[in-house]
Amino acid sequence: MRRFLLTGIFITVLLLPSIGYATTVTWKAQTTPTAAELFAVYAINGSKALAVGNNTLAKTINRVTWTDTSPSSIYTYNSAFVVSSDAYVVGTDASNGVIIYSTNEGNSWSGASAVVGSASFTDLFFIGTYGWVINTSSPRVYKTVDSGDNWLAAATGLANIPYNAVYFTSTSEGWVAGNGGNIYKTTNGGGSWTVQTSGTANNLNDIFFMDANTGWAVGDTGTILKTTDGGTTWATQTSGTVNNLNSVSFGTASVGWTVGDSGTIIKSSDGGSSWAAQASGTVANLNGVSFIDAYNGWTVGNNVILRHYTATISSVTRTHPAAGEVTWESQGALRAITINGANFQTGAAVTFEGSTISTLYASVESSAKITATIWVPLAETVGLKNLKMTNTDTSTDTLSNGFEIRAAGTSPTFTTWEVGYTSSDASVAIYDLPTRITVEVEDTGGLTRGSIKFVAYLSSAGSYAPEYYYLFSGDTIGFETLATNGATITKARATATLRYFYKSGESTGTKYYIQDLINGKAKARPLYFYVENSATYPSYLLYDSEVYYDSTKIPPGATVVSTPLLPEAAVSNVISTANPAFTLQIEVDAATAASVTTDGAILLFSGANGIVANHNVVFRRVNSGLTASGIRASAAGNEIVKVTTTIGNVASGIYKVNLMTADRKTRFGTGKVVVQPWR
């Protein structure tokens, strides 16, 4: 790439690019840390880069914010290179060429090493511990084999002219390009050089190789050259501009950019066979460009840094249990989808343009993958849909006709269903937590445990769209065969246990428990659910009964123990807000005592606003010594067990205590506890 010296006067004539811009703006200006002219940029990865120029060594670690990490000395820095975590920058101190070094990718720098007798180092290249720099005076090339600890002249056979760029594809094979169209090649690591015929007399400002055969050189008056045989022959390519081109970089063998004077940016998507201009948004001279792939790169120039960041969606799929990954969905489905592409940012949003499909949840798993849960209403029109991804920096991409919506299936069909212990159309009270949802489903096409997916959700007022939802699949669903046709299961009962919901649109994974959402009849909501068969067309069921949680009712078939909960002492049911530890005991038969001291029990504390604490606790036997402590002994054949637990950080007030065995088959009597303000 073309470099600059501290001495001399340069007059730049700004010429606007002479070709039209066929693409939308893909470059975004970034704030430079200084007002200096920048001569080169090196992209380390998609987030990190170095930019160098007049007394400026700038670095970004988040692809947005740049910080100047220059030493205090005044230098002109012409080029940068990073090997692993080692960074090198070359330039001049106005008397000699200088090389500075960093062991942490440019966060801090060692003192400069001036090479006496050199004028200015204009470019460098490293492969492992081997490195080369080019000099504006003789000797024209210096080489190191020990990561820059020592530098030796290596320029036999080079004409004594200014060289602007160096590139190596191995420790033995490399090229330099310079003024007058000169290109030289070495096959012995720089020990000797052979001239190549470039076919131009224009100054060549940069050279880039994708491999040992394929490379490009760019230069003045829009010159672009390409070789496919290691430089044995060079062919001129049409750039479409007469502006000087100062730097070239390819992210892949097909996709590359060259930049130049007057804000010129030209891109090729076919290995340089054709080039198209891109809008840069600046008329400043652009001196350096660097890309790591077909999407991520920077260009720099006179007080300007531009970032190229293309967010790209390549596909949208969802898992079909029989067909694998497919690109379609059915009406009435609540579904997890996968979006594949490049340059996705944390917090990216996913929408379907011109449709009623809503995204309930989206998570950026990596820069190349987003998982999302979508809701497709029954009324959504069938056909191909456009999916749009919007990054947090407002970069977007739309996959046109990338996802298809098909008509809802007519199977499986529901025969019966239950929520909790009720299958009536009346308002349903859920008695136990967690609660169960059971459906019997028929499909002549066949049913299997692995193919059934079960979704339950609560809607917002006046809408079928999920506000809170839970998706069951695989082992989370109970499966019982009810009828078969030969080896085909045609009727089955699916059972799911509902403990909590997720909220649509949230990516935090927060759990919303039933007792908090629908505790009490005043908070009743409609419950919707559907079951899918092996064809994964949803059989959509509107459960139009309102459901709510009622902690005072006892599930059918549960055993009720009439013995009340007993405080351990007269004041044990009065605690404080500062230390709400609560101890209680119950008298039960020996079998129940064995159960609650082995399997534990469920202890619920509820107040005026619903459940305030829900504990799984284990009791312990306390028969011995009870009489001596003033608490009555158990009746014959019974035992007394007790547990100490904490309600939690609750307000003062009176709370009801409910206790049941872990299997919810035995429900004990209720008691109360008074929480006093701390004092």
C-alpha positions as CSV (number, residue, x, y, z in Angstrom):
1,M,0.0,0.0,0.0
2,R,1.2,3.5,-0.7
3,R,3.1,5.1,2.2
4,F,4.0,8.7,3.2
5,L,7.1,10.4,4.6
6,L,7.3,13.2,7.0
7,T,9.4,15.3,4.6
8,G,8.2,16.8,1.4
9,I,5.0,18.6,0.2
10,F,2.2,16.6,-1.3
11,I,-0.6,18.1,-3.2
12,T,-3.7,15.8,-3.7
13,V,-6.2,16.5,-6.4
14,L,-9.6,15.1,-5.3
15,L,-11.5,13.3,-8.1
16,L,-14.9,11.9,-7.4
17,P,-15.3,8.3,-8.6
18,S,-16.5,8.2,-12.1
19,I,-18.8,5.2,-11.9
20,G,-22.2,4.8,-10.3
21,Y,-23.0,3.1,-7.0
22,A,-25.1,0.0,-7.7
23,T,-25.3,-1.2,-4.1
24,T,-26.6,0.3,-0.8
25,V,-24.3,1.8,1.7
26,T,-22.5,-1.0,3.5
27,W,-19.8,1.1,5.2
28,K,-20.2,3.0,8.4
29,A,-18.0,5.8,9.6
30,Q,-16.4,5.4,13.0
31,T,-15.0,8.0,15.3
32,T,-11.2,8.3,15.0
33,P,-9.2,8.7,18.2
34,T,-7.1,11.5,16.6
35,A,-7.4,13.9,13.7
36,A,-4.3,12.4,12.0
37,E,-4.1,10.8,8.6
38,L,-4.1,7.0,8.9
39,F,-2.1,5.0,6.4
40,A,-2.9,1.3,7.1
41,V,-5.3,-1.0,9.0
42,Y,-4.9,-4.6,10.1
43,A,-8.1,-6.6,10.9
44,I,-7.3,-9.1,13.7
45,N,-10.8,-10.6,13.8
46,G,-14.3,-9.4,13.5
47,S,-14.0,-7.2,16.7
48,K,-10.4,-6.3,16.9
49,A,-8.2,-4.2,14.5
50,L,-5.2,-1.9,14.5
51,A,-5.0,1.4,12.5
52,V,-1.7,3.4,12.1
53,G,-0.8,6.8,10.8
54,N,0.8,10.1,11.8
55,N,1.8,9.6,15.5
56,T,-1.2,7.4,15.9
57,L,-1.5,3.7,16.9
58,A,-5.2,3.1,17.3
59,K,-6.9,-0.1,18.4
60,T,-10.5,-1.3,18.7
61,I,-11.5,-4.4,20.7
62,N,-15.2,-4.1,20.2
63,R,-15.4,-3.2,16.5
64,V,-16.8,0.2,17.3
65,T,-14.6,2.3,19.8
66,W,-11.1,3.2,18.9
67,T,-8.3,4.1,21.4
68,D,-4.9,5.6,20.6
69,T,-2.2,3.5,22.3
70,S,0.8,5.3,20.8
71,P,4.0,5.7,22.7
72,S,5.0,9.3,23.6
73,S,7.6,9.6,20.8
74,I,6.5,11.3,17.6
75,Y,6.7,8.8,14.7
76,T,5.0,8.2,11.4
77,Y,3.6,4.7,11.4
78,N,3.1,3.2,8.0
79,S,2.0,-0.4,8.4
80,A,0.9,-3.0,11.1
81,F,0.9,-6.8,11.3
82,V,-0.2,-9.2,14.0
83,V,1.0,-12.8,14.5
84,S,-0.9,-14.5,17.3
85,S,-0.7,-11.9,20.1
86,D,2.5,-10.3,18.8
87,A,1.9,-7.0,16.9
88,Y,4.5,-5.2,14.9
89,V,4.3,-1.6,13.4
90,V,6.9,0.0,11.1
91,G,7.5,3.6,10.2
92,T,10.0,6.4,10.6
93,D,11.3,8.9,13.2
94,A,12.2,11.3,10.4
95,S,15.8,10.0,10.5
96,N,15.6,6.3,10.4
97,G,13.2,3.5,9.9
98,V,11.6,2.3,13.2
99,I,10.0,-0.9,14.3
100,I,7.9,-1.1,17.5
101,Y,6.6,-4.3,19.1
102,S,3.7,-5.4,21.3
103,T,3.1,-8.7,23.0
104,N,-0.6,-8.0,23.7
105,E,-2.0,-7.2,20.2
106,G,-1.2,-3.5,20.6
107,N,-2.6,-2.7,24.0
108,S,0.8,-1.4,24.9
109,W,4.1,-1.1,23.0
110,S,7.8,-1.6,23.6
111,G,10.3,1.1,22.7
112,A,11.0,1.7,19.0
113,S,14.0,0.1,17.4
114,A,15.6,2.4,14.9
115,V,17.5,0.8,12.1
116,V,20.4,3.1,11.3
117,G,20.9,3.7,7.6
118,S,17.3,3.1,6.7
119,A,15.1,6.0,5.8
120,S,11.6,4.8,6.4
121,F,9.9,1.4,6.6
122,T,6.8,1.4,4.5
123,D,5.4,-2.1,4.8
124,L,5.9,-5.4,6.6
125,F,4.8,-9.0,6.6
126,F,5.2,-11.9,9.0
127,I,4.8,-15.7,8.9
128,G,5.5,-17.1,12.4
129,T,8.9,-15.9,13.5
130,Y,9.9,-14.9,10.0
131,G,9.3,-11.3,9.0
132,W,10.2,-8.8,6.2
133,V,10.1,-5.0,6.0
134,I,10.7,-2.8,3.0
135,N,12.7,0.4,3.1
136,T,12.6,3.6,1.1
137,S,16.4,3.6,0.7
138,S,19.0,0.9,0.0
139,P,19.0,-1.9,1.2
140,R,15.4,-2.2,0.2
141,V,14.4,-5.3,2.3
142,Y,15.2,-6.3,5.8
143,K,14.5,-9.8,7.2
144,T,14.2,-11.4,10.6
145,V,14.0,-15.1,11.6
146,D,13.6,-14.6,15.3
147,S,10.4,-12.5,15.7
148,G,12.2,-9.2,15.2
149,D,15.0,-9.5,17.7
150,N,17.5,-9.2,14.8
151,W,17.1,-7.7,11.3
152,L,19.4,-8.3,8.3
153,A,19.5,-6.8,4.9
154,A,18.0,-9.2,2.2
155,A,17.7,-7.4,-1.1
156,T,20.0,-9.0,-3.7
157,G,18.6,-8.4,-7.2
158,L,16.2,-5.6,-6.4
159,A,16.2,-2.5,-8.4
160,N,17.0,0.6,-6.3
161,I,13.5,2.2,-6.5
162,P,10.8,2.9,-3.9
163,Y,8.8,-0.2,-2.9
164,N,5.3,0.2,-1.4
165,A,4.2,-3.3,-0.4
166,V,5.4,-6.8,0.5
167,Y,3.5,-10.1,0.7
168,F,4.7,-13.6,1.5
169,T,2.7,-16.9,1.1
170,S,5.4,-19.0,2.8
171,T,8.7,-18.4,4.5
172,S,10.4,-18.8,1.1
173,E,8.0,-17.3,-1.5
174,G,7.1,-13.6,-1.5
175,W,6.7,-10.5,-3.7
176,V,7.3,-6.7,-3.5
177,A,5.6,-4.1,-5.6
178,G,6.6,-0.5,-6.1
179,N,6.9,2.5,-8.4
180,G,7.1,2.2,-12.1
181,G,5.0,-0.9,-12.2
182,N,7.8,-3.0,-10.7
183,I,7.0,-6.4,-9.1
184,Y,9.8,-8.7,-7.9
185,K,9.5,-12.2,-6.5
186,T,11.7,-14.3,-4.2
187,T,11.7,-18.1,-3.8
188,N,14.3,-18.2,-1.1
189,G,12.9,-16.0,1.7
190,G,14.3,-12.7,0.3
191,G,17.8,-13.8,-0.3
192,S,17.5,-13.0,-4.0
193,W,14.8,-11.4,-6.2
194,T,13.6,-11.8,-9.8
195,V,11.7,-9.1,-11.7
196,Q,8.3,-10.0,-13.1
197,T,6.5,-8.4,-16.0
198,S,3.6,-6.4,-14.7
199,G,2.5,-4.8,-18.0
200,T,2.2,-1.4,-16.5
201,A,4.4,1.6,-15.8
202,N,2.0,3.0,-13.2
203,N,3.1,3.0,-9.6
204,L,1.9,-0.1,-7.7
205,N,0.8,0.8,-4.2
206,D,-0.2,-2.6,-2.7
207,I,0.0,-6.3,-3.4
208,F,-2.1,-9.2,-2.0
209,F,-2.0,-13.0,-2.5
210,M,-4.7,-15.5,-1.6
211,D,-2.3,-18.4,-2.2
212,A,1.0,-19.1,-4.0
213,N,-0.7,-18.7,-7.4
214,T,-3.5,-16.1,-7.1
215,G,-2.8,-12.5,-6.3
216,W,-3.6,-8.9,-7.1
217,A,-1.7,-5.7,-7.3
218,V,-3.3,-2.2,-7.3
219,G,-1.9,1.2,-8.1
220,D,-2.2,4.7,-9.6
221,T,-4.9,5.8,-12.1
222,G,-7.2,2.8,-11.2
223,T,-4.7,0.1,-12.0
224,I,-5.7,-3.5,-11.0
225,L,-3.5,-6.5,-11.9
226,K,-4.2,-10.2,-11.3
227,T,-2.1,-13.3,-11.6
228,T,-3.1,-16.9,-11.3
229,D,0.4,-18.4,-11.8
230,G,2.4,-16.8,-9.0
231,G,3.2,-13.7,-11.0
232,T,4.7,-15.3,-14.1
233,T,2.0,-13.4,-16.0
234,W,-0.1,-10.4,-14.8
235,A,-3.4,-9.4,-16.4
236,T,-5.0,-6.0,-16.3
237,Q,-8.5,-5.8,-14.8
238,T,-11.0,-3.1,-15.4
239,S,-11.5,-1.0,-12.2
240,G,-13.9,1.6,-13.6
241,T,-12.0,4.5,-12.0
242,V,-9.0,6.7,-12.8
243,N,-8.4,7.5,-9.1
244,N,-5.3,6.1,-7.5
245,L,-5.9,2.8,-5.7
246,N,-3.8,2.5,-2.6
247,S,-4.7,-0.8,-0.9
248,V,-6.3,-4.2,-1.7
249,S,-7.6,-7.0,0.5
250,F,-9.6,-10.2,-0.2
251,G,-11.6,-11.9,2.5
252,T,-12.1,-15.0,0.3
253,A,-10.9,-16.2,-3.0
254,S,-13.9,-14.5,-4.6
255,V,-14.7,-11.5,-2.5
256,G,-12.3,-8.6,-2.2
257,W,-12.0,-4.8,-2.0
258,T,-9.6,-2.1,-3.2
259,V,-9.6,1.5,-1.9
260,G,-8.1,4.7,-3.0
261,D,-8.2,8.4,-3.4
262,S,-11.3,10.6,-3.1
263,G,-13.1,8.0,-1.0
264,T,-12.9,5.3,-3.7
265,I,-14.1,1.8,-2.7
266,I,-14.4,-0.9,-5.3
267,K,-15.6,-4.5,-4.6
268,S,-15.3,-7.7,-6.5
269,S,-17.4,-10.8,-5.8
270,D,-15.9,-13.0,-8.6
271,G,-12.2,-13.0,-7.8
272,G,-11.6,-9.8,-9.6
273,S,-13.1,-10.6,-12.9
274,S,-15.4,-7.6,-12.4
275,W,-15.4,-4.7,-10.0
276,A,-18.3,-2.5,-8.7
277,A,-18.0,0.8,-6.8
278,Q,-19.5,1.1,-3.3
279,A,-20.5,4.4,-1.6
280,S,-18.0,5.3,1.1
281,G,-19.7,8.5,2.3
282,T,-16.4,10.4,2.2
283,V,-14.1,12.2,-0.3
284,A,-11.1,11.7,1.9
285,N,-8.2,9.6,0.5
286,L,-8.5,6.0,1.7
287,N,-5.0,4.5,2.2
288,G,-5.5,1.0,3.7
289,V,-8.1,-1.8,3.7
290,S,-8.2,-5.1,5.6
291,F,-10.8,-7.9,5.6
292,I,-10.9,-11.2,7.5
293,D,-13.7,-12.8,5.5
294,A,-16.4,-11.8,3.0
295,Y,-18.2,-9.5,5.6
296,N,-15.9,-8.0,8.2
297,G,-13.3,-5.3,7.4
298,W,-12.1,-1.8,7.8
299,T,-10.7,1.0,5.6
300,V,-8.8,4.0,6.8
301,G,-7.6,7.3,5.5
302,N,-7.3,11.0,6.2
303,N,-9.0,11.3,9.6
304,V,-11.4,8.6,8.6
305,I,-12.2,5.0,9.7
306,L,-14.9,3.1,7.9
307,R,-16.2,-0.3,9.0
308,H,-17.8,-2.9,6.7
309,Y,-20.2,-5.1,8.6
310,T,-22.7,-7.2,6.6
311,A,-25.3,-9.1,8.6
312,T,-26.4,-12.1,6.4
313,I,-29.2,-14.6,6.8
314,S,-28.5,-17.8,4.8
315,S,-31.3,-20.0,6.0
316,V,-34.3,-20.4,8.4
317,T,-35.2,-23.9,9.5
318,R,-37.1,-25.8,12.1
319,T,-36.9,-29.5,13.1
320,H,-39.3,-31.9,11.6
321,P,-39.3,-35.2,13.5
322,A,-39.6,-37.2,10.3
323,A,-38.0,-35.0,7.6
324,G,-35.3,-33.3,9.6
325,E,-34.7,-29.6,9.1
326,V,-37.4,-28.0,7.0
327,T,-38.2,-24.4,5.9
328,W,-41.9,-24.4,6.5
329,E,-44.4,-24.2,9.4
330,S,-48.1,-24.6,9.8
331,Q,-50.9,-22.2,10.8
332,G,-51.6,-22.3,14.5
333,A,-48.1,-23.4,15.6
334,L,-45.8,-22.2,18.4
335,R,-42.4,-23.3,17.2
336,A,-38.7,-23.1,17.8
337,I,-36.8,-22.1,14.6
338,T,-33.1,-21.7,13.8
339,I,-31.7,-18.8,11.8
340,N,-28.3,-19.4,10.2
341,G,-26.0,-16.7,8.8
342,A,-23.2,-14.4,9.7
343,N,-22.5,-11.4,11.9
344,F,-25.4,-11.7,14.3
345,Q,-25.0,-9.5,17.3
346,T,-26.2,-10.2,20.9
347,G,-29.7,-8.7,21.2
348,A,-30.6,-9.0,17.5
349,A,-34.3,-8.9,16.8
350,V,-36.2,-11.3,14.5
351,T,-39.4,-10.3,12.6
352,F,-41.5,-11.6,9.8
353,E,-42.3,-8.7,7.4
354,G,-45.9,-8.2,6.4
355,S,-47.4,-11.0,8.5
356,T,-49.1,-11.6,11.8
357,I,-46.3,-14.0,12.9
358,S,-44.8,-12.9,16.2
359,T,-41.4,-13.7,17.7
360,L,-41.8,-14.7,21.3
361,Y,-38.2,-15.2,22.1
362,A,-34.9,-14.8,20.3
363,S,-31.4,-15.8,21.5
364,V,-28.2,-15.2,19.6
365,E,-26.3,-18.5,20.2
366,S,-23.3,-17.3,18.1
367,S,-22.5,-14.8,15.4
368,A,-23.7,-17.4,12.9
369,K,-26.8,-18.7,14.7
370,I,-30.0,-17.4,16.3
371,T,-32.7,-19.6,17.9
372,A,-36.2,-18.1,18.2
373,T,-39.6,-19.2,19.2
374,I,-42.4,-17.9,16.9
375,W,-46.2,-17.9,17.1
376,V,-48.1,-18.5,13.9
377,P,-51.8,-17.5,14.3
378,L,-54.4,-19.7,12.7
379,A,-55.5,-16.8,10.6
380,E,-52.0,-16.2,9.2
381,T,-52.1,-16.5,5.4
382,V,-50.3,-19.4,3.8
383,G,-47.4,-18.8,1.5
384,L,-43.8,-17.7,1.5
385,K,-42.7,-15.1,4.1
386,N,-39.8,-12.6,4.4
387,L,-37.7,-12.9,7.6
388,K,-35.8,-9.9,8.8
389,M,-32.9,-9.7,11.3
390,T,-31.9,-6.4,12.9
391,N,-28.7,-6.1,14.9
392,T,-28.2,-3.7,17.8
393,D,-26.1,-1.5,15.6
394,T,-29.1,-1.3,13.2
395,S,-27.5,-3.4,10.5
396,T,-30.1,-5.7,8.9
397,D,-30.6,-8.4,6.5
398,T,-33.8,-9.9,5.0
399,L,-34.2,-13.4,3.7
400,S,-36.9,-13.0,1.0
401,N,-39.3,-15.9,0.7
402,G,-37.2,-17.7,3.1
403,F,-39.9,-19.4,5.2
404,E,-43.2,-20.9,4.2
405,I,-46.5,-21.1,6.1
406,R,-48.7,-24.0,5.3
407,A,-52.3,-24.7,6.2
408,A,-53.0,-26.3,9.5
409,G,-53.5,-30.0,9.4
410,T,-56.7,-31.9,10.2
411,S,-55.1,-34.5,12.3
412,P,-54.5,-35.6,14.9
413,T,-58.0,-35.1,16.5
414,F,-58.8,-34.7,20.1
415,T,-61.2,-37.0,21.9
416,T,-60.9,-35.8,25.6
417,W,-58.8,-33.4,27.5
418,E,-58.2,-32.5,31.1
419,V,-56.6,-29.6,32.9
420,G,-55.8,-30.5,36.5
421,Y,-58.6,-32.8,37.5
422,T,-61.3,-31.2,35.5
423,S,-62.5,-31.6,31.9
424,S,-65.6,-29.6,32.1
425,D,-66.2,-26.3,30.2
426,A,-66.8,-24.5,33.5
427,S,-64.2,-22.2,35.1
428,V,-61.5,-24.6,36.1
429,A,-59.7,-24.4,39.4
430,I,-56.2,-25.9,39.5
431,Y,-55.7,-27.6,42.9
432,D,-52.2,-29.0,42.8
433,L,-48.8,-27.7,41.8
434,P,-47.4,-28.6,39.4
435,T,-50.6,-29.3,37.5
436,R,-51.1,-31.8,34.8
437,I,-52.6,-31.5,31.3
438,T,-53.9,-34.6,29.7
439,V,-55.2,-35.2,26.1
440,E,-56.3,-38.2,24.2
441,V,-55.4,-37.9,20.6
442,E,-56.2,-40.0,17.5
443,D,-54.4,-40.2,14.1
444,T,-54.7,-43.0,11.6
445,G,-51.3,-42.0,10.2
446,G,-49.6,-43.0,13.4
447,L,-48.4,-41.6,16.7
448,T,-45.2,-42.1,18.6
449,R,-43.7,-40.7,21.8
450,G,-40.9,-39.0,20.0
451,S,-43.1,-37.2,17.4
452,I,-45.5,-35.6,19.8
453,K,-45.0,-32.1,20.8
454,F,-47.2,-30.4,23.4
455,V,-47.7,-26.7,23.9
456,A,-49.6,-24.9,26.7
457,Y,-50.0,-21.2,27.0
458,L,-51.9,-18.3,28.5
459,S,-53.1,-15.6,26.2
460,S,-53.3,-11.9,26.8
461,A,-56.7,-10.3,27.1
462,G,-58.7,-10.4,23.9
463,S,-56.0,-12.3,21.9
464,Y,-55.1,-15.8,21.0
465,A,-51.5,-14.9,20.9
466,P,-49.4,-16.4,23.7
467,E,-48.3,-14.1,26.5
468,Y,-46.9,-17.0,28.7
469,Y,-46.1,-20.3,27.2
470,Y,-44.4,-23.7,27.8
471,L,-43.3,-26.2,25.1
472,F,-43.1,-29.9,26.0
473,S,-41.4,-32.5,23.9
474,G,-39.7,-35.8,24.2
475,D,-39.3,-37.2,27.7
476,T,-41.2,-34.4,29.3
477,I,-44.4,-35.9,27.8
478,G,-46.1,-39.0,29.2
479,F,-47.2,-41.4,26.4
480,E,-49.7,-44.2,26.7
481,T,-50.9,-46.3,23.8
482,L,-54.8,-46.6,23.7
483,A,-55.4,-48.2,20.3
484,T,-53.4,-49.7,17.4
485,N,-53.9,-50.8,13.8
486,G,-51.4,-53.5,13.4
487,A,-48.0,-52.0,14.4
488,T,-49.3,-48.5,14.0
489,I,-50.4,-46.6,17.2
490,T,-53.6,-44.8,16.2
491,K,-54.8,-43.4,19.6
492,A,-52.7,-42.3,22.6
493,R,-52.9,-40.4,25.8
494,A,-50.3,-37.6,26.2
495,T,-49.7,-36.1,29.7
496,A,-47.6,-33.1,30.6
497,T,-46.8,-31.6,34.0
498,L,-47.0,-27.9,34.0
499,R,-44.8,-26.1,36.6
500,Y,-44.2,-22.7,35.1
501,F,-44.3,-20.6,32.0
502,Y,-41.9,-18.4,30.0
503,K,-43.0,-15.0,29.0
504,S,-43.2,-14.2,25.3
505,G,-40.5,-11.7,24.1
506,E,-38.2,-12.3,27.0
507,S,-34.7,-13.7,26.5
508,T,-33.7,-14.1,30.1
509,G,-35.3,-17.4,30.7
510,T,-37.2,-16.1,33.8
511,K,-39.7,-18.7,35.1
512,Y,-43.3,-17.5,35.8
513,Y,-45.0,-19.9,38.2
514,I,-48.7,-20.7,38.0
515,Q,-49.5,-19.5,41.5
516,D,-48.1,-16.1,40.6
517,L,-49.9,-15.7,37.3
518,I,-53.4,-17.1,38.0
519,N,-53.7,-17.3,41.7
520,G,-57.4,-16.8,42.6
521,K,-60.5,-16.6,40.5
522,A,-60.0,-12.9,39.9
523,K,-56.8,-13.7,37.9
524,A,-58.3,-16.5,35.8
525,R,-57.1,-16.7,32.2
526,P,-58.0,-18.7,29.1
527,L,-55.7,-21.7,28.5
528,Y,-54.8,-22.8,25.0
529,F,-52.9,-25.8,23.9
530,Y,-52.2,-28.1,20.9
531,V,-50.6,-31.5,20.2
532,E,-48.8,-32.5,17.1
533,N,-48.4,-35.8,15.4
534,S,-45.5,-37.3,13.3
535,A,-46.4,-35.0,10.3
536,T,-45.9,-32.0,12.7
537,Y,-49.0,-30.2,11.6
538,P,-50.5,-28.8,14.7
539,S,-53.9,-29.9,15.8
540,Y,-55.0,-26.7,17.4
541,L,-57.3,-26.7,20.5
542,L,-58.8,-23.7,22.1
543,Y,-59.4,-24.5,25.7
544,D,-61.8,-21.7,26.3
545,S,-62.4,-22.3,30.0
546,E,-60.7,-19.9,32.3
547,V,-58.2,-21.5,34.7
548,Y,-56.9,-20.3,38.0
549,Y,-55.1,-21.7,41.0
550,D,-57.0,-22.3,44.3
551,S,-54.7,-23.4,47.1
552,T,-57.6,-24.0,49.5
553,K,-59.1,-27.0,47.5
554,I,-58.0,-30.6,47.8
555,P,-57.4,-32.7,44.7
556,P,-59.9,-35.6,44.2
557,G,-58.8,-38.8,45.9
558,A,-56.4,-37.0,48.2
559,T,-56.3,-38.1,51.9
560,V,-57.1,-35.4,54.4
561,V,-55.5,-35.5,57.8
562,S,-57.6,-33.7,60.3
563,T,-54.8,-33.1,62.8
564,P,-54.0,-29.4,62.7
565,L,-50.5,-28.0,62.3
566,L,-49.0,-27.5,65.7
567,P,-46.5,-24.7,66.5
568,E,-43.5,-26.0,68.3
569,A,-44.1,-23.6,71.2
570,A,-46.7,-21.0,72.0
571,V,-44.9,-18.2,70.2
572,S,-43.5,-20.2,67.3
573,N,-46.3,-18.9,65.0
574,V,-45.2,-15.3,65.6
575,I,-42.0,-14.3,63.7
576,S,-40.4,-11.1,62.5
577,T,-39.7,-9.7,59.1
578,A,-36.0,-9.6,60.0
579,N,-35.8,-13.4,60.7
580,P,-38.9,-15.2,59.2
581,A,-37.8,-18.7,60.2
582,F,-40.9,-20.8,61.0
583,T,-41.0,-24.1,62.9
584,L,-44.0,-26.4,62.8
585,Q,-44.9,-29.9,63.7
586,I,-47.7,-32.4,63.0
587,E,-49.0,-35.6,64.4
588,V,-49.3,-38.4,61.8
589,D,-49.4,-42.1,61.6
590,A,-46.2,-44.0,61.3
591,A,-46.5,-44.6,57.6
592,T,-46.9,-40.9,56.8
593,A,-44.1,-40.0,59.2
594,A,-41.8,-42.3,57.3
595,S,-42.9,-40.7,54.0
596,V,-42.3,-37.0,55.0
597,T,-39.0,-37.8,56.7
598,T,-37.8,-39.7,53.6
599,D,-39.4,-38.2,50.6
600,G,-40.1,-34.7,52.0
601,A,-43.3,-32.6,51.8
602,I,-44.5,-29.5,50.2
603,L,-45.1,-26.4,52.4
604,L,-47.0,-23.5,51.0
605,F,-47.3,-20.0,52.6
606,S,-50.0,-17.8,51.2
607,G,-51.4,-14.3,52.0
608,A,-53.7,-11.8,50.5
609,N,-51.7,-11.5,47.3
610,G,-51.4,-15.3,46.8
611,I,-48.5,-17.7,47.3
612,V,-45.5,-16.0,48.9
613,A,-43.3,-19.1,49.4
614,N,-43.3,-22.7,48.1
615,H,-40.8,-25.1,49.8
616,N,-39.9,-28.7,49.4
617,V,-39.0,-29.7,53.0
618,V,-38.0,-32.8,54.9
619,F,-39.5,-33.4,58.4
620,R,-37.7,-35.1,61.2
621,R,-39.1,-37.3,64.0
622,V,-39.2,-35.5,67.4
623,N,-41.2,-37.9,69.6
624,S,-38.5,-38.3,72.2
625,G,-38.4,-35.6,74.8
626,L,-41.6,-33.9,73.8
627,T,-43.4,-34.3,77.2
628,A,-40.4,-32.8,79.0
629,S,-40.5,-29.7,76.8
630,G,-44.1,-29.0,77.5
631,I,-45.4,-30.3,74.1
632,R,-47.9,-33.2,74.3
633,A,-46.8,-36.6,73.2
634,S,-48.3,-38.3,70.2
635,A,-51.3,-40.6,70.5
636,A,-50.8,-44.4,70.3
637,G,-49.5,-45.5,66.9
638,N,-48.8,-42.0,65.8
639,E,-45.6,-40.0,65.6
640,I,-44.9,-36.2,65.8
641,V,-42.6,-34.8,63.2
642,K,-41.4,-31.2,62.7
643,V,-39.6,-29.0,60.2
644,T,-38.0,-25.5,60.4
645,T,-38.0,-23.3,57.3
646,T,-38.0,-19.7,56.2
647,I,-41.0,-18.0,54.6
648,G,-38.7,-15.5,52.8
649,N,-38.4,-11.7,52.6
650,V,-42.1,-11.0,53.2
651,A,-44.1,-8.1,54.5
652,S,-45.6,-8.2,58.0
653,G,-49.1,-9.8,58.1
654,I,-51.0,-13.0,58.7
655,Y,-50.2,-15.9,56.4
656,K,-51.9,-19.2,55.8
657,V,-49.8,-22.4,56.0
658,N,-50.7,-25.4,53.8
659,L,-48.9,-28.7,54.0
660,M,-49.1,-31.8,51.7
661,T,-46.9,-34.8,51.0
662,A,-44.5,-34.8,48.1
663,D,-46.8,-36.9,45.9
664,R,-49.8,-34.6,46.7
665,K,-51.9,-37.6,47.8
666,T,-52.1,-36.5,51.4
667,R,-53.1,-33.0,52.3
668,F,-52.8,-31.9,55.9
669,G,-54.9,-29.3,57.7
670,T,-54.0,-25.6,57.5
671,G,-52.6,-23.3,60.1
672,K,-51.5,-19.6,60.2
673,V,-48.4,-17.6,61.0
674,V,-48.1,-14.0,62.0
675,V,-45.2,-12.0,60.7
676,Q,-44.5,-8.9,62.8
677,P,-42.4,-5.9,61.8
678,W,-38.9,-6.2,62.9
679,R,-38.0,-4.3,66.0
